[in-house]
Amino acid sequence: MKKSQKVKKSIKIISVIAFILVILLIVLLIRYYNPTLLNKITKKPRLFIIKDECSMILGNIIHKIKNEDECKIFCRNDCELRKIDFYNSELIKSNNSCHTCNCYCK
């Protein structure tokens, strides 16, 4: 192996090690100055189910949660009450009974 090839290989190895050390330093600084940030990023969302309060009036089912936007509002409020961050929501509609709103909070 030539001397220039050894030097190039050594430079590549040193560059990779330096890059890994910089990333490690950044992670350690984040953990030190804001320890909850990495927990929020890596934590899996928890599911909370909100049942729609519906009623039958004149043969029609009246829903309290009518659409996806209202489901999102209910979910944001529920997550806020639990003092955790809102992540996502999904409305599962039902024609013959009450809807279900699935809330995901982190």
ROSE-4610 file (N, C-alpha, C; in Angstrom, 1 decimal, always signed):
// ROSE-4610
residu = [M/M/M/K/K/K/K/K/K/S/S/S/Q/Q/Q/K/K/K/V/V/V/K/K/K/K/K/K/S/S/S/I/I/I/K/K/K/I/I/I/I/I/I/S/S/S/V/V/V/I/I/I/A/A/A/F/F/F/I/I/I/L/L/L/V/V/V/I/I/I/L/L/L/L/L/L/I/I/I/V/V/V/L/L/L/L/L/L/I/I/I/R/R/R/Y/Y/Y/Y/Y/Y/N/N/N/P/P/P/T/T/T/L/L/L/L/L/L/N/N/N/K/K/K/I/I/I/T/T/T/K/K/K/K/K/K/P/P/P/R/R/R/L/L/L/F/F/F/I/I/I/I/I/I/K/K/K/D/D/D/E/E/E/C/C/C/S/S/S/M/M/M/I/I/I/L/L/L/G/G/G/N/N/N/I/I/I/I/I/I/H/H/H/K/K/K/I/I/I/K/K/K/N/N/N/E/E/E/D/D/D/E/E/E/C/C/C/K/K/K/I/I/I/F/F/F/C/C/C/R/R/R/N/N/N/D/D/D/C/C/C/E/E/E/L/L/L/R/R/R/K/K/K/I/I/I/D/D/D/F/F/F/Y/Y/Y/N/N/N/S/S/S/E/E/E/L/L/L/I/I/I/K/K/K/S/S/S/N/N/N/N/N/N/S/S/S/C/C/C/H/H/H/T/T/T/C/C/C/N/N/N/C/C/C/Y/Y/Y/C/C/C/K/K/K]
num = [1/1/1/2/2/2/3/3/3/4/4/4/5/5/5/6/6/6/7/7/7/8/8/8/9/9/9/10/10/10/11/11/11/12/12/12/13/13/13/14/14/14/15/15/15/16/16/16/17/17/17/18/18/18/19/19/19/20/20/20/21/21/21/22/22/22/23/23/23/24/24/24/25/25/25/26/26/26/27/27/27/28/28/28/29/29/29/30/30/30/31/31/31/32/32/32/33/33/33/34/34/34/35/35/35/36/36/36/37/37/37/38/38/38/39/39/39/40/40/40/41/41/41/42/42/42/43/43/43/44/44/44/45/45/45/46/46/46/47/47/47/48/48/48/49/49/49/50/50/50/51/51/51/52/52/52/53/53/53/54/54/54/55/55/55/56/56/56/57/57/57/58/58/58/59/59/59/60/60/60/61/61/61/62/62/62/63/63/63/64/64/64/65/65/65/66/66/66/67/67/67/68/68/68/69/69/69/70/70/70/71/71/71/72/72/72/73/73/73/74/74/74/75/75/75/76/76/76/77/77/77/78/78/78/79/79/79/80/80/80/81/81/81/82/82/82/83/83/83/84/84/84/85/85/85/86/86/86/87/87/87/88/88/88/89/89/89/90/90/90/91/91/91/92/92/92/93/93/93/94/94/94/95/95/95/96/96/96/97/97/97/98/98/98/99/99/99/100/100/100/101/101/101/102/102/102/103/103/103/104/104/104/105/105/105/106/106/106]
x = [+0.8/+0.0/+0.9/+0.6/+1.4/+1.1/+2.1/+2.0/+0.8/+0.5/-0.6/-2.0/-2.1/-3.3/-3.5/-2.4/-2.5/-2.9/-2.4/-2.8/-4.3/-4.7/-6.1/-7.1/-6.7/-7.5/-7.5/-6.4/-6.3/-7.2/-7.2/-8.0/-9.5/-9.9/-11.3/-11.7/-10.9/-11.2/-11.3/-10.4/-10.4/-11.6/-12.0/-13.2/-14.5/-14.6/-15.8/-15.8/-14.7/-14.6/-15.0/-14.5/-14.8/-16.3/-16.9/-18.3/-19.1/-18.8/-19.5/-19.4/-18.2/-18.0/-18.8/-18.9/-19.7/-21.2/-21.7/-23.1/-23.3/-22.4/-22.5/-22.5/-21.7/-21.6/-22.9/-23.5/-24.8/-25.9/-25.9/-26.9/-26.8/-25.5/-25.3/-25.7/-25.4/-25.8/-27.3/-28.0/-29.5/-30.0/-29.4/-29.9/-29.6/-28.5/-28.2/-29.0/-29.2/-30.0/-31.5/-31.9/-33.4/-33.6/-33.7/-33.8/-35.1/-36.2/-37.5/-37.6/-36.8/-36.9/-36.8/-35.7/-35.6/-36.7/-37.2/-38.3/-39.6/-39.8/-41.0/-40.8/-39.6/-39.3/-39.5/-39.0/-38.9/-40.2/-40.9/-42.1/-43.2/-43.8/-44.9/-46.2/-47.0/-48.3/-49.2/-50.0/-50.9/-52.3/-53.1/-54.4/-55.5/-56.3/-57.5/-58.7/-59.7/-60.9/-62.0/-62.6/-63.7/-64.9/-65.9/-67.2/-68.0/-68.6/-69.6/-70.8/-71.3/-72.6/-73.7/-74.3/-75.4/-76.7/-77.8/-79.1/-80.0/-81.2/-82.1/-83.2/-83.4/-84.5/-85.2/-86.5/-87.4/-86.9/-86.3/-85.9/-84.5/-83.9/-82.5/-81.5/-80.3/-79.3/-78.6/-78.5/-77.8/-76.5/-75.4/-74.1/-73.5/-72.8/-72.1/-70.8/-70.1/-68.9/-69.3/-69.5/-70.0/-69.0/-67.8/-66.8/-65.4/-64.4/-63.0/-62.5/-62.9/-62.4/-62.9/-64.2/-64.7/-64.0/-63.7/-62.9/-61.6/-60.9/-59.6/-59.7/-60.7/-60.9/-61.1/-61.9/-62.1/-60.8/-60.0/-58.8/-57.8/-57.6/-56.7/-57.1/-58.4/-58.8/-58.5/-58.7/-58.5/-57.0/-56.2/-54.7/-54.2/-54.8/-54.4/-54.8/-56.0/-56.4/-55.5/-54.9/-54.0/-52.6/-52.4/-51.1/-50.0/-50.5/-49.6/-49.9/-49.0/-49.1/-50.0/-50.8/-51.7/-50.8/-51.1/-50.3/-51.2/-52.3/-53.2/-54.6/-55.5/-56.9/-57.5/-58.4/-59.1/-60.6/-61.5/-62.9/-63.4/-64.0/-64.6/-66.1/-66.6/-68.1/-68.9/-70.0/-71.0/-72.3/-73.0/-74.3/-75.4/-75.3/-76.5/-76.2/-75.1/-74.8/-73.9/-73.4/-72.5/-71.1/-70.5/-69.2/-68.1/-66.9/-65.8/-64.7/-64.1/-63.0/-61.7/-60.8/-59.5/-58.5/-58.0/-57.1/-55.7/-54.7/-53.3/-52.6/-52.0/-51.3/-49.9/-49.0/-47.6/-47.3]
y = [-1.2/+0.0/+1.2/+2.2/+3.4/+4.3/+5.2/+6.1/+7.1/+7.5/+8.5/+7.8/+6.5/+5.8/+5.6/+5.3/+5.2/+6.5/+7.6/+8.9/+9.2/+8.9/+9.1/+8.3/+7.0/+6.1/+6.6/+7.1/+7.6/+8.9/+9.7/+10.9/+10.6/+9.6/+9.2/+8.6/+7.8/+7.2/+8.3/+9.3/+10.4/+11.2/+11.5/+12.3/+11.6/+10.3/+9.5/+9.6/+9.4/+9.4/+10.8/+11.9/+13.2/+13.5/+13.0/+13.2/+12.6/+11.4/+10.6/+11.3/+11.9/+12.6/+13.9/+14.6/+15.8/+15.5/+14.4/+14.0/+13.7/+12.9/+12.5/+13.7/+14.7/+15.9/+16.7/+16.8/+17.5/+16.8/+15.5/+14.7/+15.0/+14.9/+15.2/+16.6/+17.6/+19.0/+19.1/+18.5/+18.5/+17.9/+16.7/+16.1/+16.9/+17.7/+18.5/+19.7/+20.4/+21.7/+21.5/+20.5/+20.3/+18.8/+18.2/+16.7/+16.1/+17.0/+16.4/+16.4/+17.1/+17.2/+15.8/+15.1/+13.7/+12.8/+12.9/+12.1/+12.4/+13.6/+14.0/+13.4/+13.4/+12.9/+11.4/+10.7/+9.2/+8.6/+9.3/+8.7/+8.3/+7.2/+6.7/+7.4/+7.7/+8.4/+7.4/+7.9/+7.1/+7.3/+6.2/+6.3/+6.5/+7.5/+7.8/+7.8/+7.1/+7.0/+7.8/+8.7/+9.6/+9.1/+8.7/+8.3/+9.5/+9.5/+10.5/+10.4/+11.5/+11.5/+11.9/+10.8/+11.0/+10.7/+11.2/+11.0/+10.8/+10.2/+10.0/+11.0/+11.9/+12.9/+12.8/+12.5/+12.4/+11.4/+10.3/+9.2/+9.5/+10.6/+10.9/+10.9/+10.4/+10.4/+11.7/+12.4/+13.7/+13.5/+13.8/+13.5/+14.8/+14.7/+15.8/+16.0/+14.9/+15.0/+14.7/+15.7/+15.5/+15.2/+15.8/+15.6/+15.6/+15.5/+15.3/+16.5/+17.7/+18.9/+19.0/+18.6/+18.6/+17.5/+16.4/+15.3/+15.9/+16.6/+17.2/+18.2/+19.0/+19.9/+19.1/+18.1/+17.3/+16.7/+16.2/+15.5/+16.5/+17.7/+18.7/+19.1/+19.2/+19.6/+18.4/+17.2/+16.0/+15.9/+16.1/+16.0/+17.1/+18.3/+19.5/+19.2/+18.6/+18.3/+17.3/+16.4/+15.4/+15.9/+17.1/+17.8/+17.1/+16.6/+16.0/+16.6/+16.5/+17.1/+16.3/+17.1/+16.5/+16.0/+14.8/+14.2/+14.1/+13.4/+13.2/+12.8/+12.8/+12.3/+11.7/+10.8/+10.2/+9.9/+10.2/+10.0/+8.8/+7.9/+6.6/+6.8/+7.0/+7.3/+6.0/+6.1/+5.0/+5.5/+4.8/+5.2/+4.9/+3.8/+3.4/+3.6/+4.2/+4.5/+5.7/+5.9/+7.0/+6.8/+8.0/+7.9/+7.7/+7.4/+7.2/+8.1/+8.8/+9.7/+9.1/+8.7/+8.2/+9.4/+9.6/+10.7/+10.1/+10.7/+10.2/+11.4/+11.2/+12.2/+11.7/+12.6/+12.2/+12.9]
z = [+0.0/+0.0/+0.0/-0.8/-0.9/+0.3/+0.5/+1.6/+1.5/+0.3/+0.1/+0.4/+0.0/+0.3/+1.8/+2.5/+4.0/+4.6/+4.1/+4.6/+4.4/+3.2/+2.8/+3.7/+3.9/+4.7/+6.1/+6.6/+8.0/+8.2/+7.2/+7.2/+7.2/+6.4/+6.4/+7.8/+8.4/+9.7/+10.7/+10.7/+11.7/+11.5/+10.2/+9.9/+10.4/+10.3/+10.7/+12.3/+12.9/+14.4/+14.9/+14.2/+14.6/+14.4/+13.4/+13.1/+14.2/+14.6/+15.6/+16.9/+17.2/+18.5/+18.5/+17.4/+17.3/+17.6/+17.0/+17.2/+18.6/+19.2/+20.6/+21.5/+21.2/+22.0/+21.9/+20.7/+20.5/+21.4/+21.3/+22.1/+23.6/+24.0/+25.5/+25.9/+25.0/+25.3/+25.4/+24.5/+24.5/+25.8/+26.1/+27.4/+28.6/+28.6/+29.7/+29.9/+28.7/+28.8/+28.6/+28.0/+27.8/+27.9/+29.1/+29.2/+28.7/+28.7/+28.3/+26.7/+26.0/+24.6/+23.9/+24.3/+23.7/+24.1/+25.3/+25.7/+24.9/+24.5/+23.7/+22.3/+21.8/+20.4/+20.4/+21.4/+21.3/+21.9/+22.7/+23.4/+22.4/+22.5/+21.7/+22.1/+21.1/+21.5/+22.2/+23.2/+23.9/+23.3/+23.3/+22.7/+23.9/+23.6/+24.5/+23.6/+24.0/+23.2/+23.8/+23.0/+23.4/+22.7/+23.5/+22.9/+22.6/+21.4/+21.1/+21.9/+22.4/+23.1/+22.1/+21.6/+20.6/+21.2/+20.6/+21.0/+19.8/+20.0/+19.0/+19.1/+18.1/+18.1/+16.8/+16.9/+15.8/+14.8/+15.2/+14.3/+13.8/+14.1/+13.6/+14.8/+14.5/+15.5/+15.4/+16.5/+16.6/+17.3/+16.7/+17.2/+17.8/+19.0/+19.6/+18.8/+18.4/+17.6/+16.1/+15.3/+14.0/+12.9/+13.0/+12.0/+12.6/+11.7/+12.1/+12.9/+12.5/+13.2/+14.6/+14.8/+16.2/+17.0/+16.4/+17.1/+17.5/+16.6/+16.9/+18.1/+18.2/+19.3/+20.6/+20.6/+21.8/+22.2/+21.3/+21.6/+22.2/+21.6/+22.1/+23.5/+23.8/+25.1/+26.1/+25.7/+26.5/+26.8/+25.8/+26.1/+27.0/+26.8/+27.6/+29.1/+29.3/+30.7/+31.3/+30.5/+31.1/+31.2/+30.7/+30.7/+29.9/+28.7/+27.7/+26.4/+25.4/+24.1/+23.2/+22.4/+21.4/+20.3/+19.7/+18.6/+17.4/+17.5/+16.3/+16.8/+15.9/+16.2/+14.9/+15.2/+14.0/+14.5/+13.6/+13.9/+13.2/+13.9/+13.4/+13.4/+12.2/+12.1/+12.1/+12.6/+12.7/+12.3/+11.4/+10.9/+11.9/+12.6/+13.5/+14.9/+15.3/+16.7/+16.8/+18.0/+18.2/+17.6/+17.2/+16.6/+17.7/+17.3/+18.3/+17.8/+18.7/+18.4/+19.1/+18.3/+18.9/+19.0/+20.2/+20.5/+20.7/+20.2/+20.4/+21.0/+22.2/+22.9/+23.3/+23.3/+23.7/+25.1]
